[in-house]
Amino acid sequence: MTTQITSLAPERIDVVLDCSGLLCPLPVYRASLALNQLSPGEVLEVIATDPGALEDIPALARQTGSVLLGVERGQDRHRFWIEKGSRS
């Protein structure tokens, strides 16, 4: 279940990945690479303009055992907060 949040405390975010302007599959690919660099419990913020990211980023979180903390859907920009799970 995804919580709709509008922001996450900056001190809670470990890495910000700006994928603005990139089209599928690049946002989810780069998010996957970034998640691989994090330790369990660390939080990745992904910024994307590609509408496909609204499905791809939550799917990435599920597939990697990470937690999608929230999604901010904007008119032309979306933000996702993912906490790396222990098995990803």
Secondary structure, 3 states (H helix, E strand, C coil): CCCECCCCCHHHCCEEEEECCCCCCHHHHHHHHHHHHCCCCCEEEEEECCCCHHHHHHHHHHHHCCEEEEEEECCCCEEEEEECCCCC
